[in-house]
Amino acid sequence: MKHVHYASLPHAQTPRARAERRAADGVSKSLLSGQSDEIEFADESEEDKQPPELTAERWFILIVDDDPSVHEVTLLALGGERIHGRPLALIHAYSARQAREVLAARPDIDLILLDVVMETADAGLVLARAIRHELGLQQVKIVIRTGHPGLFSEQAVRNIPEVDGYLTKSGVLRSLLIDTITELLSPRPAH
């Protein structure tokens, strides 16, 4: 069996691809509830295999937020997108603690969309410092995404050296999210 990650499914037009997309859409809620993030499909014949450009090196984006709806909206906004010609692989963490575990196991994360208020009022900012200073991950880009801009203004967050970008959850357009990610992820050779 081959494994297909929901967030990296292409916008293909073949009947099989449309059926796979519908199947993936049907399980998106189980993906958000912490169950397996993989969908299994039967082996394909040679002519049904994905084109080589769809197996290109992926950008790994970690979504860190305690609100499952934020994960779902991000999947909808970024599903099928390509940045600098590379597909996105979205990884989920629902707390700062869980994000730290993911980052310790996966130092290949390219960008983090990080909520501030989770276990504590500043959990995301504490995690950003830990990513840089305790885990030593200097290359990963960190974008703060907050639903509480009154608590953490853009100016205050931009003065934090560990943070590379800032977005508010309310009012952020899909195009702004994609533009921010595109700006921060520079094209480079595979890991």
C-alpha positions as CSV (number, residue, x, y, z in Angstrom):
1,M,0.0,0.0,0.0
2,K,1.1,3.5,-0.6
3,H,0.5,6.4,1.8
4,V,-0.8,9.7,0.6
5,H,-0.8,12.8,2.9
6,Y,-4.0,14.7,2.6
7,A,-2.4,18.1,2.6
8,S,-0.1,17.2,-0.3
9,L,-2.8,15.8,-2.7
10,P,-2.6,17.7,-6.0
11,H,-5.4,19.4,-7.8
12,A,-5.4,16.7,-10.5
13,Q,-8.2,16.1,-13.0
14,T,-8.1,12.4,-13.5
15,P,-11.1,10.4,-12.2
16,R,-8.9,8.4,-9.8
17,A,-7.4,11.7,-8.4
18,R,-10.9,13.2,-7.9
19,A,-12.0,10.0,-6.1
20,E,-8.9,10.1,-3.9
21,R,-9.5,13.7,-3.1
22,R,-13.1,13.0,-2.2
23,A,-11.9,10.2,0.1
24,A,-9.4,12.5,1.7
25,D,-12.0,15.2,2.2
26,G,-14.2,12.7,4.0
27,V,-11.5,11.9,6.6
28,S,-10.2,15.4,7.2
29,K,-12.1,15.6,10.5
30,S,-10.5,12.4,11.8
31,L,-7.1,13.8,10.8
32,L,-7.8,16.8,13.0
33,S,-8.9,14.8,16.0
34,G,-5.4,13.3,16.4
35,Q,-6.0,10.0,14.5
36,S,-3.6,8.8,11.8
37,D,-2.6,11.5,9.3
38,E,-2.2,9.0,6.5
39,I,-4.7,7.6,4.0
40,E,-4.1,4.2,2.5
41,F,-4.9,3.4,-1.1
42,A,-4.5,0.1,-3.0
43,D,-1.5,-0.2,-5.3
44,E,-1.8,1.5,-8.6
45,S,-0.9,0.4,-12.1
46,E,2.1,2.0,-13.8
47,E,-0.1,4.5,-15.8
48,D,-1.9,5.7,-12.6
49,K,1.3,6.6,-10.7
50,Q,1.9,10.3,-9.9
51,P,4.0,12.3,-12.3
52,P,7.6,12.9,-11.2
53,E,7.0,16.5,-10.4
54,L,4.5,15.6,-7.7
55,T,7.2,13.6,-5.8
56,A,9.5,16.6,-5.6
57,E,11.0,17.6,-2.3
58,R,8.3,19.0,0.0
59,W,8.3,22.0,2.3
60,F,7.4,20.8,5.8
61,I,5.1,23.2,7.6
62,L,4.2,22.6,11.3
63,I,0.8,24.1,12.3
64,V,0.8,24.7,16.1
65,D,-2.5,25.7,17.5
66,D,-4.9,24.3,20.2
67,D,-8.0,25.1,18.1
68,P,-8.8,22.3,15.6
69,S,-10.7,24.7,13.4
70,V,-7.5,26.6,12.7
71,H,-5.9,23.4,11.5
72,E,-8.9,22.7,9.3
73,V,-8.9,26.2,7.8
74,T,-5.2,26.0,7.1
75,L,-5.6,22.7,5.4
76,L,-8.2,24.3,3.1
77,A,-6.1,27.3,2.5
78,L,-2.9,25.5,1.7
79,G,-4.0,22.1,0.4
80,G,-2.6,21.6,-3.1
81,E,-0.5,24.7,-3.1
82,R,3.1,24.8,-4.3
83,I,5.7,27.2,-3.0
84,H,8.7,27.8,-5.4
85,G,7.5,24.7,-7.3
86,R,7.5,22.4,-4.3
87,P,4.4,20.9,-2.6
88,L,3.6,21.4,1.0
89,A,3.4,18.7,3.7
90,L,1.4,20.0,6.7
91,I,2.2,18.5,10.1
92,H,-0.1,19.2,13.1
93,A,0.6,19.9,16.8
94,Y,-2.2,21.0,19.2
95,S,0.0,22.3,22.0
96,A,3.4,23.8,22.6
97,R,4.5,20.6,24.3
98,Q,3.4,18.5,21.4
99,A,5.1,20.9,19.0
100,R,8.4,20.6,20.9
101,E,8.2,16.7,20.6
102,V,7.5,17.0,16.8
103,L,10.5,19.4,16.4
104,A,12.8,17.2,18.4
105,A,11.9,14.2,16.2
106,R,11.7,16.2,12.9
107,P,14.4,18.8,12.5
108,D,13.5,19.0,8.8
109,I,10.6,21.4,9.5
110,D,10.9,24.4,7.2
111,L,8.3,26.7,8.7
112,I,6.1,26.9,11.8
113,L,2.7,28.6,12.0
114,L,2.6,29.2,15.7
115,D,-0.3,30.3,17.9
116,V,0.6,32.3,21.0
117,V,-2.1,31.5,23.6
118,M,-2.3,27.8,24.2
119,E,-1.4,26.1,27.5
120,T,-0.5,29.6,28.9
121,A,-1.0,33.1,27.6
122,D,2.5,33.2,26.1
123,A,3.1,29.5,25.3
124,G,3.9,30.2,21.6
125,L,6.5,32.9,22.5
126,V,8.1,30.6,25.0
127,L,8.2,27.8,22.4
128,A,9.8,30.2,19.8
129,R,12.6,30.9,22.2
130,A,13.0,27.2,23.0
131,I,13.1,26.3,19.3
132,R,16.1,28.7,18.8
133,H,18.0,28.3,22.0
134,E,17.2,24.8,23.4
135,L,16.5,22.9,20.3
136,G,19.1,24.9,18.3
137,L,16.9,25.1,15.2
138,Q,18.1,28.3,13.5
139,Q,16.9,27.6,9.9
140,V,13.2,27.0,10.6
141,K,11.0,30.1,10.0
142,I,8.6,31.0,12.7
143,V,5.4,32.9,11.9
144,I,3.3,33.9,14.9
145,R,-0.4,33.6,14.2
146,T,-2.5,35.0,17.0
147,G,-6.2,35.5,17.7
148,H,-5.3,38.0,20.4
149,P,-3.6,40.9,18.7
150,G,-4.5,43.2,21.7
151,L,-2.3,41.0,23.9
152,F,0.6,40.7,21.4
153,S,0.8,43.5,18.9
154,E,2.6,43.1,15.7
155,Q,5.2,45.6,16.7
156,A,5.9,43.9,20.0
157,V,6.2,40.4,18.3
158,R,8.4,41.7,15.5
159,N,10.9,42.9,18.1
160,I,11.3,39.3,19.3
161,P,14.4,38.1,17.5
162,E,13.3,34.5,17.3
163,V,10.2,35.3,15.2
164,D,10.2,35.8,11.4
165,G,6.7,36.8,10.8
166,Y,3.3,37.8,12.3
167,L,-0.3,37.2,11.2
168,T,-3.6,37.7,13.0
169,K,-6.1,34.8,12.7
170,S,-9.1,37.1,12.1
171,G,-9.0,38.8,8.8
172,V,-6.0,37.0,7.4
173,L,-6.7,36.3,3.7
174,R,-5.6,33.1,2.0
175,S,-3.4,35.1,-0.3
176,L,-1.6,36.9,2.6
177,L,-0.9,33.5,4.2
178,I,0.5,32.1,1.0
179,D,2.5,35.4,0.3
180,T,4.0,35.2,3.8
181,I,5.0,31.6,3.4
182,T,6.4,32.2,0.0
183,E,8.5,35.2,1.2
184,L,10.0,33.2,4.1
185,L,10.8,30.0,2.3
186,S,13.6,30.7,0.0
187,P,14.1,28.2,-2.9
188,R,17.0,25.9,-2.1
189,P,18.2,22.5,-2.9
190,A,16.6,19.4,-1.3
191,H,17.4,18.7,2.4
